[in-house]
Amino acid sequence: MSRLDSFINRMSAQRDLLNHVRDHGDLPEEGPVFEIGLGNGRTFSHLRECFGGRRIIAFDRKLASHASATPEPENFVEGEIRETGQAFVGKNAALVHADIGTGYPDVDAVTLTWLPQMVAGMLAPGGVAVSGLPLDHADLQPLPRLESIQEGRYFHYRRR
Ligand SMILES: C[S@@+](CC[C@H](N)C(=O)[O-])C[C@H]1O[C@@H](n2cnc3c(N)ncnc32)[C@H](O)[C@@H]1O
């Protein structure tokens, strides 16, 4: 598969899953949304459309989002998420979306030494995680794959 096709698959899987959570996610009534990996802000912009009633806090090592998709300063957390995210463990997020996979297995393996634990800790019971990397953690119950999404492409979980 070309990298272009792979990218398009990832983006459509991400959008389909976030729309699914918006429509059928049964999220906790209260609680913020965390966007782990703000990047250009495309997903942040989509999260704002889907979950506009909630506070959305975005994380990245540096701010590089499009002007139209940049969080308010109080809703952006700059720095290495492995460190900055610790302060948000126990904050009872309703939804955590993480898009920090690199496509390099060795780099992603390091990320996976801390990301699942952090995401599980950020979520409220019943909250949902949506991630481009698999989050293998005892407190995260895998949810059924959507038909439109290829096996292993994008993942979602409910916090037990
Ligand atoms: C694939 S991009 C996210 C794209 C985003 N969903 C969008 O719509 O533009 C991943 C982003 O996560 C950030 N990132 C990856 N790993 C990180 C880490 N460990 N700490 C902080 N930021 C990280 C990168 O700087 C990059 O901007």
The ligand as an ORCA input file, in Angstrom:
! r2SCAN-3c Opt
* xyz 0 1
  C       0.520     12.785     13.674
  S       0.689     14.341     14.413
  C      -0.953     14.717     14.952
  C      -1.803     15.224     13.868
  C      -3.100     15.821     14.355
  N      -4.056     14.763     14.654
  C      -3.664     16.786     13.362
  O      -4.855     16.775     13.113
  O      -2.898     17.577     12.812
  C       1.472     13.962     15.926
  C       1.808     15.170     16.772
  O       2.139     14.698     18.067
  C       3.277     15.342     18.549
  N       3.952     14.377     19.419
  C       4.277     13.098     19.120
  N       4.844     12.500     20.169
  C       4.901     13.424     21.162
  C       5.381     13.416     22.486
  N       5.945     12.329     23.013
  N       5.261     14.540     23.232
  C       4.722     15.665     22.689
  N       4.231     15.726     21.439
  C       4.323     14.625     20.678
  C       4.093     15.722     17.336
  O       4.861     16.880     17.614
  C       3.001     15.951     16.279
  O       2.669     17.306     16.185
*
